[in-house]
C-alpha cells in the first residue's frame, strides 16, 4: 500500500478522492490538501473510510514542501489550478516525491498554455530520481493514450489525429461552465492552433466549425477547432504525424452568452480599476457564475470524447474511431459529480495507480503517450470509462476531416 497526497478540492478532486478511496490496496493512505479546509472536509465526509485533510497554500513552495516532508507521501496528485503546477513541481522536487497532474501549466497573466515550462524540469527530476507524469486527465490524458493505443495495435504509421470532445448533456442553466469558469473561458476565447505538415497553423477563436454526428444515437452537435495541450505533446512524440487537431462542441446558447460577455469586457484577464480597487473581470465573472460542482445533480445526458485516427497498416490506408461515452447521471450517483469531472478524475486516479505500482516508471518528466498504453486502457474499462474502437469506411463522410 502507498500514501498519496491529493492537492485541490474542486469537482475533479471529489471524483479522484472517491475513486482512490475505493482502492485501499493501492491507496493505503490519502491526504487531501487545499487552501479551503471546508472543501476538503466536505469531500472527506462523503467517504466510507477516513482520510486526512489539511490546509495548504499551493502557491507557497516552502509551505507546501514542509507539508510534503511532514507527511512523506509516495506521490502527489495535483488537481489544483493550472497556475499552480510549477509551484507544486518545485515542492515535489525539493521533497523528492513523485508527481502527476491533469493539465499543463498556464501563467495567470496570459491566456497561453504549453508544455515548455514543465518540460524544462526534466533534467532536474531525472537527476533527483523523481518521476513526473503530465496530463493524466481525459483531454489531455486519455486522448493521448487512445492515439498511442491505436498506433501500437492498429497502425504501422499514424498520419492524422482528430480529437473530438462533445458534451451532449444539459444542466438547464442559462449560462454555466462544466469546469472552472476562469480556465474554461480562457481556453475557449484563445486563438486556435493545430499541427499540420510540420508547423503550427493559427486560427481566430472558434472560427473553424462543422457538424458532427455523435455515435450511438446521441445526436448531432456543432464542433469547433481549439488549441489543446495534447496536440503539442503528440506532435513531439509521433514523428510521422502530419496533422493533429482538437475539436469541442458548444451550443449556440453558450456561444451567444460568451460573445456578449466578451463584447462588454467581462472575459478580460487584465486588471481594471473599480471603485478604487483592482479587479480582473474574468475572476469577477467566475464569482457570479454557478459553481461547476453545483451542476452535478442538475446535469442530464452523456459526454462523448474520442479520437479519429488515420494512418497506414501493411501499406493500406486505415481509419479508426476510438471513444468513450459517459453518463452524467451515473457519474453523479457514484461520486456526486457530473461527467466532466468524472472523465478527468478517473484517469487521474488510474495514472496515479500505475505510477505507485511502478507499472509506469522512469526518472524525469513524461507525457502520457511516452508510457505503455495497455495497462491504462485496461483500467479504463475496469474503473468506469469503457471505450470502443470502430473501423471507419472511406466513404463515411461524418468522420472525414478535410
C-alpha positions in Angstrom: 0.0 0.0 0.0 1.1 3.6 -0.7 0.3 7.1 0.5 -1.0 9.7 -1.9 -1.4 13.4 -1.3 -4.2 15.0 -3.5 -3.9 18.8 -3.8 -7.1 20.6 -4.8 -10.7 20.2 -3.6 -12.9 21.0 -6.6 -15.1 18.8 -8.7 -12.3 16.7 -10.2 -10.7 16.2 -6.8 -14.1 14.9 -5.5 -14.0 12.2 -8.2 -10.3 11.4 -7.6 -10.8 11.0 -3.8 -13.8 8.8 -4.2 -12.0 6.5 -6.7 -8.8 6.4 -4.7 -10.7 5.6 -1.5 -12.3 2.7 -3.3 -8.8 1.1 -3.8 -7.3 0.8 -0.4 -5.0 -1.9 -1.6 -3.2 0.7 -3.7 -4.1 4.0 -1.9 -3.5 2.8 1.6 -3.4 6.4 3.0 -4.9 9.5 1.5 -4.1 13.1 2.4 -6.4 15.8 0.9 -5.0 19.3 0.9 -6.4 22.6 -0.3 -6.4 26.2 0.6 -10.0 25.9 1.7 -10.2 23.3 4.5 -14.0 23.2 4.5 -14.0 21.9 0.9 -11.6 19.1 2.0 -13.8 18.2 4.9 -16.9 18.1 2.8 -15.3 15.6 0.4 -14.0 13.5 3.3 -17.5 13.3 4.8 -18.8 11.6 1.7 -16.4 8.6 2.1 -16.8 5.2 3.7 -13.2 5.3 5.0 -11.2 8.0 6.9 -8.7 10.3 5.1 -6.5 13.0 6.4 -7.4 16.6 5.4 -5.2 19.7 5.8 -4.9 23.3 4.6 -2.1 24.5 2.3 -1.3 27.4 0.0 -0.1 25.6 -3.1 1.5 28.8 -4.3 3.7 28.9 -1.3 6.5 26.5 -2.2 8.2 26.4 1.3 4.9 25.8 3.0 3.9 23.0 0.6 7.4 21.5 0.8 7.1 21.4 4.6 3.8 19.7 4.3 5.2 17.1 2.0 8.2 16.4 4.3 5.8 16.1 7.2 3.5 13.5 5.6 6.0 11.9 3.1 3.5 10.7 0.5 4.7 8.4 -2.2 3.0 10.6 -4.8 1.5 14.0 -5.2 -1.6 14.1 -7.4 -2.1 17.7 -8.5 -5.8 18.6 -9.3 -5.4 22.2 -8.3 -5.4 25.1 -10.8 -3.0 25.0 -13.8 -1.4 28.2 -12.5 0.0 26.2 -9.6 1.7 23.4 -11.5 5.2 24.8 -11.3 5.0 25.6 -7.6 3.8 22.1 -6.9 6.5 20.6 -9.1 9.1 22.7 -7.2 7.9 21.4 -3.9 7.9 17.8 -5.2 11.4 18.2 -6.4 12.6 19.7 -3.1 11.0 16.8 -1.2 11.9 14.2 -3.8 8.4 13.0 -4.2 6.8 11.7 -7.4 4.3 14.0 -9.2 1.3 13.6 -11.5 -1.2 16.2 -12.8 -4.1 16.6 -15.3 -3.4 19.8 -17.1 -0.3 21.8 -18.1 0.9 25.0 -16.7 -0.7 28.3 -17.6 0.5 31.7 -16.4 -2.0 33.8 -14.7 -1.4 36.9 -16.8 -1.5 35.4 -20.3 -4.1 33.1 -21.8 -1.5 30.7 -23.0 -0.7 27.1 -22.1 2.1 25.0 -23.3 4.4 22.2 -22.0 7.7 24.0 -22.4 7.7 25.2 -18.8 7.2 21.7 -17.4 9.4 20.0 -19.9 12.2 22.2 -18.6 12.0 20.3 -15.3 13.0 17.0 -17.0 16.8 17.1 -16.2 16.2 18.2 -12.6 13.6 15.4 -12.0 15.9 12.8 -13.6 18.9 13.8 -11.6 16.8 13.6 -8.4 15.5 10.2 -9.3 11.9 11.5 -9.3 9.0 10.7 -11.7 6.6 13.3 -13.1 3.8 12.4 -15.4 1.9 15.2 -17.1 -1.7 15.4 -18.2 -3.4 12.4 -16.7 -7.0 13.6 -17.3 -9.2 12.9 -20.3 -8.1 15.6 -22.7 -5.2 15.7 -22.2 -4.6 12.2 -21.0 -7.0 9.5 -22.3 -7.0 11.1 -25.7 -3.2 10.8 -25.9 -3.4 7.2 -24.7 -6.2 6.4 -27.2 -4.0 7.6 -30.0 -0.9 5.7 -28.8 -3.0 2.5 -28.3 -4.2 2.6 -31.9 -0.6 3.4 -33.1 0.6 0.4 -31.2 -2.0 -2.1 -32.2 -3.7 -0.9 -35.4 -1.2 1.1 -37.4 2.3 1.0 -38.8 2.2 4.8 -39.1 -0.2 7.4 -37.8 -0.7 10.3 -40.1 -3.6 12.3 -38.7 -5.4 12.6 -35.3 -8.7 14.5 -34.8 -9.7 14.7 -31.1 -13.4 15.3 -30.7 -14.8 16.3 -27.3 -18.6 16.6 -27.2 -20.9 17.2 -24.2 -24.4 16.1 -25.1 -25.6 16.9 -21.6 -27.8 19.7 -20.3 -27.6 21.4 -16.9 -30.6 23.6 -17.5 -28.8 26.8 -16.5 -28.9 30.0 -18.7 -25.1 30.0 -18.8 -22.6 27.9 -16.8 -19.3 26.2 -17.4 -18.8 22.5 -16.7 -15.4 23.1 -15.1 -13.6 26.1 -13.6 -15.1 29.1 -15.3 -11.9 31.1 -15.4 -9.9 28.2 -17.1 -12.8 27.3 -19.4 -13.4 30.8 -20.7 -9.6 31.5 -21.1 -9.3 28.4 -23.2 -12.3 29.0 -25.4 -11.6 32.6 -26.1 -7.9 32.0 -27.0 -6.8 31.7 -30.6 -7.0 28.2 -32.2 -3.9 26.3 -33.2 -3.3 22.9 -34.9 -0.4 20.9 -36.2 -0.1 20.4 -39.9 2.9 19.4 -42.2 5.5 20.2 -39.5 4.2 23.6 -38.5 1.6 25.3 -36.3 -1.4 26.9 -38.0 -3.2 29.6 -36.0 -6.8 30.4 -36.4 -9.2 33.0 -34.8 -11.1 31.8 -31.8 -13.8 29.2 -32.8 -13.6 30.3 -36.4 -13.5 26.8 -37.9 -16.5 24.6 -37.3 -18.5 21.7 -38.7 -21.5 19.5 -37.7 -20.6 16.1 -36.2 -23.0 13.2 -35.8 -22.2 11.5 -32.4 -22.2 7.7 -32.2 -24.9 5.6 -30.5 -27.8 8.0 -31.3 -26.5 10.9 -29.2 -27.4 13.4 -31.9 -25.6 16.0 -34.0 -23.6 18.8 -32.5 -21.5 21.7 -33.9 -17.8 21.2 -33.1 -15.1 23.9 -33.2 -11.4 23.8 -33.5 -9.4 24.9 -30.4 -5.9 24.6 -29.2 -5.3 21.9 -26.6 -2.1 20.9 -25.0 -2.0 17.3 -26.1 -1.6 18.5 -29.7 1.9 19.8 -28.7 3.0 16.6 -27.0 1.5 14.3 -29.7 3.3 16.2 -32.4 6.5 15.8 -30.4 6.2 12.1 -29.7 4.7 10.9 -33.0 7.4 11.9 -35.6 5.4 10.7 -38.6 2.3 12.7 -37.6 1.1 15.0 -40.4 -1.9 16.6 -38.7 -3.4 16.9 -35.3 -6.4 19.0 -34.4 -8.7 19.3 -31.4 -12.5 19.9 -31.7 -15.0 20.7 -29.0 -18.8 21.1 -29.1 -20.6 24.2 -28.0 -24.3 25.1 -28.0 -25.5 28.3 -29.7 -26.7 29.5 -26.3 -23.2 29.1 -24.8 -21.6 30.9 -27.7 -24.1 33.8 -27.7 -23.5 34.4 -24.0 -19.8 34.2 -24.4 -19.9 36.7 -27.3 -21.9 39.2 -25.3 -19.7 38.8 -22.2 -16.6 39.4 -24.4 -18.1 42.4 -26.0 -18.7 44.1 -22.7 -15.2 43.2 -21.4 -16.1 40.5 -18.8 -13.7 37.9 -20.3 -10.7 40.2 -19.9 -7.8 38.8 -17.8 -6.0 42.1 -17.2 -6.7 44.2 -14.1 -9.2 47.1 -14.3 -9.9 49.7 -11.6 -13.3 49.6 -10.0 -14.2 52.0 -7.1 -10.6 52.3 -6.1 -9.8 48.6 -6.3 -8.1 46.5 -8.9 -10.1 43.6 -10.2 -9.8 41.1 -13.0 -13.1 41.0 -14.9 -13.0 37.2 -15.6 -12.3 36.4 -12.0 -15.3 38.6 -11.0 -17.4 36.8 -13.6 -16.3 33.5 -12.1 -17.7 34.6 -8.8 -21.1 35.2 -10.4 -21.4 32.0 -12.4 -22.7 28.7 -10.9 -20.0 26.7 -9.2 -19.4 23.7 -11.6 -19.7 21.4 -8.5 -23.3 22.5 -8.1 -24.2 21.2 -11.6 -23.9 17.5 -10.6 -27.5 16.9 -9.6 -28.8 19.1 -12.4 -26.9 17.7 -15.4 -28.6 15.0 -17.6 -27.3 13.2 -20.7 -23.9 12.0 -21.8 -20.4 13.1 -22.9 -18.6 11.5 -25.9 -14.9 12.1 -26.2 -12.6 10.3 -28.6 -10.0 10.3 -31.4 -10.4 9.7 -35.1 -7.1 8.4 -36.2 -5.9 7.9 -39.8 -2.8 6.1 -40.9 -1.3 3.1 -42.7 -1.2 -0.6 -41.9 0.5 -3.1 -44.2 0.7 -0.5 -46.9 -3.1 0.2 -46.8 -4.8 3.4 -45.5 -6.8 2.8 -42.4 -9.0 4.9 -40.2 -10.5 4.2 -36.7 -12.7 6.0 -34.2 -11.9 5.2 -30.5 -14.2 6.8 -28.0 -15.9 6.8 -24.6 -19.4 7.7 -23.7 -20.0 8.7 -20.1 -23.4 9.4 -18.4 -23.7 12.5 -16.2 -26.4 10.8 -14.1 -24.3 7.7 -13.5 -21.2 9.7 -12.6 -23.2 11.7 -10.1 -24.7 8.6 -8.5 -21.2 7.2 -8.0 -19.2 10.3 -7.0 -21.6 13.2 -6.5 -20.0 14.9 -9.6 -21.1 15.3 -13.2 -19.4 13.5 -16.1 -17.0 16.4 -17.0 -15.3 16.0 -13.6 -15.7 12.2 -13.7 -13.9 11.8 -17.1 -11.0 13.8 -15.7 -10.9 12.4 -12.2 -11.0 8.7 -13.2 -7.9 8.9 -15.5 -6.1 10.9 -12.8 -6.6 8.1 -10.3 -5.6 5.5 -12.9 -2.4 7.4 -13.7 -1.6 7.7 -10.0 -2.2 4.0 -9.5 0.1 3.0 -12.3 2.9 5.2 -11.0 2.5 3.9 -7.5 2.6 0.4 -8.7 5.7 1.2 -10.8 3.9 0.0 -13.9 4.7 3.5 -15.3 8.1 4.4 -14.1 11.1 6.5 -15.0 13.2 9.4 -13.7 12.3 12.7 -15.3 9.2 14.4 -16.7 7.0 12.4 -19.1 3.8 12.8 -21.1 1.1 10.1 -21.1 2.0 9.0 -24.7 5.5 8.1 -23.6 4.1 5.3 -21.3 2.8 1.9 -22.3 -0.9 2.5 -23.2 -2.1 -1.1 -22.5 -2.4 -1.1 -18.7 -4.1 2.3 -18.7 -6.6 1.1 -21.3 -7.4 -2.0 -19.3 -8.0 0.1 -16.2 -10.3 2.5 -18.1 -12.6 -0.5 -18.7 -12.4 -1.6 -15.0 -13.0 1.8 -13.4 -15.9 3.4 -15.2 -14.7 4.7 -18.6 -15.2 1.8 -21.1 -14.1 2.5 -24.6 -14.9 1.3 -28.1 -12.8 1.0 -31.3 -14.7 1.2 -34.7 -13.1 0.9 -38.1 -14.3 3.6 -40.4 -15.0 3.1 -44.1 -13.5 5.5 -46.6 -17.0 6.8 -47.6 -18.1 7.7 -44.0 -18.2 11.4 -44.5 -19.1 12.3 -40.9 -15.7 11.1 -39.9 -13.8 12.5 -42.8 -12.0 15.7 -41.8 -10.6 17.8 -44.6 
